[in-house]
Amino acid sequence: MGEYYWDTQIEYLRNSRDLFYNDDYIEFLVKSVWKIEAPVHLVDFGCGYGYLGLKLLPLLPEGSTYTDLGGKLLDEARAIFAQLPYQTEFLQGDIQEIGLERKYDLAICHAFLLHVPNPKMILQKMVDCVVDTGKVITFEPHWIANASNFYLHGHEQSDFFQLGLLQKLYEQDAARCCKDGNIGMKIPVYLSQLGLKDIECRVSDKVNFLHPHMEADSKNRMYNRLAESGYAAAPGEERDVYISGLIERVASQEEAVIQYENELLLSKEFHIESYLTYASNMKITFGSVVR
């Protein structure tokens, strides 16, 4: 896949993940939904620095193993897991090309399939490396749901987000450059087409609430996470350049102007003393491999 952009974004990746999940919900999935009661062999596709491994291993039965499959961030993962009491393996290579032995109980990925041009092919690789009755589990975004779950007190949502335009932009970008931010809602279909059974799709229950009365450290941490993740960033280009770029993609002149003004307004109105609620709505899809 060549040099992967996120290999250079370790701090962003670490910080933004705090906005996605409640730990008790992950525990609920492991123990009550997936009912993992015996040690499992786990492989993580496009693992980054091992975020999912860090979340899951403390919840899995003792004796479970974790294999990281990814790019340059594996060095970061090795350093992190070297300090932890888990059995791990790190495989660096091009996920588009690599082949794995069929020996894993779970194949997982997190916010990875949206970045690849052939998500069904990667899902097939995940299926192929899982033993019979094993599971494929994906944690992927649905950006239009993400955008619709953002409220800044004192404003209507339409002051900041044109959902109709965003839908067109996301769909056009998926077709043009194969970055599909709405893939989370499509994966159940893909898993069904690949022959998996007992397919389910859940939604992360994390709703972030920033408000002036929070304890100072928690407020600073949440505000910084939101700011670093770009949820209230000013348009990154001059007005005319930004508007022209949107028009070249899919927007009308009027839509592009409104979108620019909306983003600019949000960047001015959002601050550490704001009342804001935001949910990422990450989709967690899973199914069983039955051969």
N, C-alpha and C positions, 0 to 999 in steps of 0.2 A: 504493500500500500504506500510505500515511500515514507518520508518523514511525516509522522502523525502530529498534527498541531497540538493536541492535548498533552503530548509528551513534555511540553515546555510549560504547562500550566498547573503544576502541582499545587500551588497555594490556592488557586481558584477552585480546583477540584475538591480540595479538602474543605474549604469554607462553604461552598455552595451546597454540599451534600447535607449540611445541617438543616436546610430548609425543606428537605424531601420527606423524611420519615420520622415517626415516633418509634423508639426502640421497643416499646411494649407491643406495638403492632407487628413488628418483625418477629418477635418472640411468639405472638399468637399464630402467625403463619406457620412457623416451624413446628410448634407443638400441637396446635389444634386443627390446622387446615392440612398441612402436609404430613402431619403425624410421624415425624422422623424420630424413631425410638431406638434404632440401632446405628452403629457407626457407618458413615457414608464416605465415599470418595467423591470429591467435589472438584470440578474444573470450571474456571472462570475465563470466559472469552472476552478479550479486549479489557483486561482487568484494571488498567491504570495502575494505581499504587496499591491495589488490593482492598478497596473499600468494602466490597461485599464480603470478602473473607473476614475482615475485621468485625463486621456486623454479625456474621453467621456462626463463625467457629465457636465463640463462647456459648452459643445456644445449642450446638449440635452435640450428640453423645460423644463421650470420651473415646478416642481412637479414630475419629474422623480425620480425613486428610484433605489438603487443599492444594490444587495445582493452579498456578497463575499462568495464563497464556496471553502475552501481549508484547509491547514494544519497549521503548527506552525507560518508561516509568517502572519497569521491573527492578531496576537498581534501587529505586526508592522503596519498592515493596520488599525487596530482600533485606534492606536495612531495618525496616519496621518489624518484619516477622522474625528477624534474628533475635529480637529481644523477647519473643513470646514463646510459650511452651507448646507449639503446634507443629505437626508434621507437614511440611510444605515442599513444593517443587515449583521451579520457575522455568518456563519454556519461552524463550524469545524467538520470534520469527514472524513471517508474514502469515496472518490468519487466513488470507485468501488461498494460500498454498499448502499450509501445514496439514498433515494428516495425523490423527491420533488413534491409538489403540482403543478398542471398544472395552473399556474397563471401569467407566465412571458411573456412579449412581445418580449424580445430578450434574447437569451442564447449565451454567447460568451466565447472564450478561447484564450489565447495567449501563444504560444510556450509551450504548455502542451501536446498535443496529441502525439508529437514525443517521449515522455518519457513513454507512457503507452503501455502495451502489447496488449491491445484490443481497439484501437481507435474507431472502429465502434460501440462497445458497449457504449462507453462514448458519442459518437454522438447521439446514440439512446436515452440515458438519457436526452441529451440536447433537442432533439425533443420532448420527452414526457412531459417536463415541460413547453413547450411553447404553448400559446393559438393558436387557429386557426387563420391563416394569419400572425402569428408572424414569426420571423426570427431566424435562427441559423447562427452565424458569427464566423469564425475561422481565427486567425492570426498565421500561422505556416511556418516553414522554408523549403527551398529547397536548401540543402547544396551544391549540385553540381553547381547550378547557383551562389550561394554565392562564391564558389571557382573560378569560371570563370570570376567574376567581381572584380578583384583585380589587380591593375597595379602599380608597383613601377618603377619610372623613372630610366632609365639606364640599365634595364634588360628586357629580354623576359619573358613572363609569365611562360614559360616552365622551366625557371631557378628555379621556386619555387613550381609549382603545376603540378603534373602528373594527369590530369583529368581522364584518363582511369583507373589508379590504384585507385584513390579516388572513382570512381563509383563502382568498385568492393568492396572496403572496406565498403562503406556505405550500399550497398545491402547485403553484408554478415553480417554486424552488425545488420541490421534490421531483418534478418532471425535468427540470433544466440541469440541476447539479447533483441530483440523487441524495440530497440531505432532507430526509423526511421527518420533520418534527412532530408529525401526527401519527407516527408509526405505531404508537402504543395501542391504538384502537384497531389496527389492522392485524396484529400478530395472532389473535385468536383464529382468524380466517386462515392465515398462513400455516399455523400448526395443524388445523383441520385438514388442509390440503396435503400436508405432509404425512397424514395418517395417524396423528396422535389421538389418544383417547382421554376422556375425562377432563376436557379442556375447561378452564375457568379463567376469568379475568377479574382482578380486584383493583381497588383504587386506594392509594395511600391515604391514611386518615389525618395526615399532618396539616394543620391550619396554623400558620404563623400569625401572631398578633403583637404588633408593636404599639406601645402606648406610653404616654409621658410618666405614668406612675409605676413603671417597672423598676426593679432594682437596677442600679446604675450599670453594673457589669453585664447583666443580661440584656439590657437595652442597647448598650454599645455594641455588644456582640451581634445581636440581631440586625441592628441598623447597618453595621459594616458588612454583614453577610448579604443583605439585600442590595446595598450599594455596589459591592464587588461583583455581584451577579448581574448587574446592569439593568435592574428592574426600573430604575428611575434615571438612567443616564441621558444626558443631553444628546441630540443628534450629533453624530461624529463628523459631519461634513458641513460646509457652508450651505446656506439655505437653498440656493439655486442648484447646487450640485446634488444635494440630497433629493430634492424634488425631481430633478431630471432622472436620477437613478431609479426612483420608484416608477416613474412613467415608462421608462425603458423596460421595466419588469412586467407590470400589469396594471398599474393604477391610472386613473384619469387625472387630469390636471387638478381638479377640485379635491379628489381623494388624497392626492399627494400633498397638497398644501395643508389640508386638515391634519393629516398624519404628522407632518412636521410640527405644526403648531401644538398638537396634542403631546408629542414627546417633549417638546420644549417646556410646555406648561408643567408636566409632571416633574421634570428635572428641577424646576423652580419651587414647586409646592411641597415636594417630599423632603422631609428633614427629620432629625432625630427625635423631635418632639411631636411627630405626627401620630395620629391614630390610623393604623393600617392593618388590614387583614389580607392574607395572601395564602393560597393553597396551590401547590405545584401539580396536584392531580396525577402523579406518576401512576402508570398502569402496570400492574404486576400480573403477568400472564403465565400460565403453566399447564402442562399436559403430560400424560404418561406415554412412554414408548412401549407399544405392545407389538411384538413381531409374531 
